[in-house]
Amino acid sequence: MKLSSFGEKLTNGSGIVDLMQDLGSALNENPNMIFMGGGNPARIPEMEAVFKAQYKKLIESSEQLYSTAGVYQSPQGELGFRRDIASMLKQEYGWQLKESNIAVSNGSQSAFYILFNLLAGQMPDGSFKSIHLPLTPEYIGYNDLGLSDNFFTGSKPEIELIGDDQFKYHVNFDDLSVGEDTAALCVSRPTNPTANMLTDDEIKHLDSLAKQADIPLIIDGAYGVPFPNINFVDVEPHWNNNTVLVLSLSKLGLPGVRTGIVIANEQTIQAFSSANTVINLASGNMGPSLTRDLFASNAIIELSKQYIQPFYKQRSQQVMALFQQAMTDIPCRTHLSEGAIFLWLWFEGLPITSEVLYQRLKQRGVLVVSGHHFFAGIDDQWPHQHQCIRVSYGQDFSQIEQGIKIIAEEAKLAYQQG
Ligand SMILES: Cc1ncc(COP(=O)(O)O)c(C=O)c1O
């Protein structure tokens, strides 16, 4: 088979594809693998019960079943669902939104593919623009979404050391220049992989830089407010006419329904919907049908506060404590856990790369993700990139305890062998 440049780009060593395949085959080879690698949400019984009731309601109504599975909804997404989301956000945060500010996508991953390529790459005047990631490490899933090479630029963070065993990244505004060739700024908040929460000041500063340069600020709220609200620190939600906020139903516990939600000014939503029509005709209706009542009644906000946020907050504290106990005699720091479903560990001066550590852990039956995948747009010479790993903690707790022991053992061995 002869592949086009597009074909080659999407099939040749794409970081996320290699990673997902590697995780999949590791699991096939060893079904007892301790899975601390992927971003699958945890099973939360209370949320599963809510969704089960919604499924039941759906199949009991022929009309609802028909409008879910029997029709193409409008390319922008079902009107009622968009209205309910707009009014919920307006009521909750005072954002001036109408249904025309909302579009539904087949998962937020595909929304980023469309948004990034609408804005960056080859421009009609022959110039080239890229998406800038103001604080890398950033979400691995962005890496290969751009249709051209060198699609992302990134800024290294400032590192604040906290006590003996923690740290926090901050945006290094001295190093952040938004030039003619920047198409948009993009941040995930809270951040995958680091569990960092950009502060309100950082968001205000990024917002003003974006406005000055007349480019959008894209905020990936896959873990953020108002749902699933996996936020462990108090911050202000942010949206204005120059912001593109992308939400997702996945981390509520519904990654299989593939529903993302884009919130932006009308012009951006119209461009998004045209591109989404070309690529998908329409977005799937299952996610909107299942959750519509929960948006209409604002229950989604309460459920997130009552069940999802406390589950992950407690888990993150337990797992952080276990890591701190296990790592006492090695130079390992954990990023402050301010949200999302991961811990980000930094092994200062690690004598092997994080990729080798990842391979050794896989041999021992523990899957994590090597940190070097998360530094899109940063030169490869920065040692810090090869000293971090991401671990997810949503899975079975006894397995995680076991995994932490093995991670500590392998890291100690690596330092001893030095
Ligand atoms: C930060 C972030 N953004 C976007 C996505 C994509 O999620 P989905 O396509 O399931 O909405 C993920 C998935 O893990 C993520 O972690």
Ligand as a Chemical Component Dictionary entry (heavy atoms), coordinates in Angstrom:
data_LIG
# 
_chem_comp.id                   LIG 
_chem_comp.type                 NON-POLYMER 
_chem_comp.pdbx_formal_charge   0 
_chem_comp.three_letter_code    LIG 
# 
loop_
_chem_comp_atom.comp_id 
_chem_comp_atom.atom_id 
_chem_comp_atom.alt_atom_id 
_chem_comp_atom.type_symbol 
_chem_comp_atom.charge 
_chem_comp_atom.model_Cartn_x 
_chem_comp_atom.model_Cartn_y 
_chem_comp_atom.model_Cartn_z 
_chem_comp_atom.pdbx_ordinal 
LIG C1 C1 C 0 -6.382  16.565 28.684 1  
LIG C2 C2 C 0 -7.213  15.716 27.774 2  
LIG N1 N1 N 0 -7.832  16.308 26.753 3  
LIG C3 C3 C 0 -8.593  15.607 25.900 4  
LIG C4 C4 C 0 -8.747  14.246 26.027 5  
LIG C5 C5 C 0 -9.583  13.505 25.033 6  
LIG O1 O1 O 0 -10.708 12.946 25.633 7  
LIG P1 P1 P 0 -12.010 12.496 24.875 8  
LIG O2 O2 O 0 -11.705 12.438 23.385 9  
LIG O3 O3 O 0 -12.349 11.166 25.438 10 
LIG O4 O4 O 0 -13.052 13.538 25.152 11 
LIG C6 C6 C 0 -8.112  13.571 27.073 12 
LIG C7 C7 C 0 -8.235  12.104 27.213 13 
LIG O5 O5 O 0 -7.671  11.469 28.063 14 
LIG C8 C8 C 0 -7.319  14.333 27.971 15 
LIG O6 O6 O 0 -6.684  13.751 28.997 16 
# 
loop_
_chem_comp_bond.comp_id 
_chem_comp_bond.atom_id_1 
_chem_comp_bond.atom_id_2 
_chem_comp_bond.value_order 
_chem_comp_bond.pdbx_ordinal 
LIG C1 C2 SING 1  
LIG C2 N1 SING 2  
LIG C2 C8 DOUB 3  
LIG N1 C3 DOUB 4  
LIG C3 C4 SING 5  
LIG C4 C5 SING 6  
LIG C4 C6 DOUB 7  
LIG C5 O1 SING 8  
LIG O1 P1 SING 9  
LIG P1 O2 DOUB 10 
LIG P1 O3 SING 11 
LIG P1 O4 SING 12 
LIG C6 C7 SING 13 
LIG C6 C8 SING 14 
LIG C7 O5 DOUB 15 
LIG C8 O6 SING 16 
# 
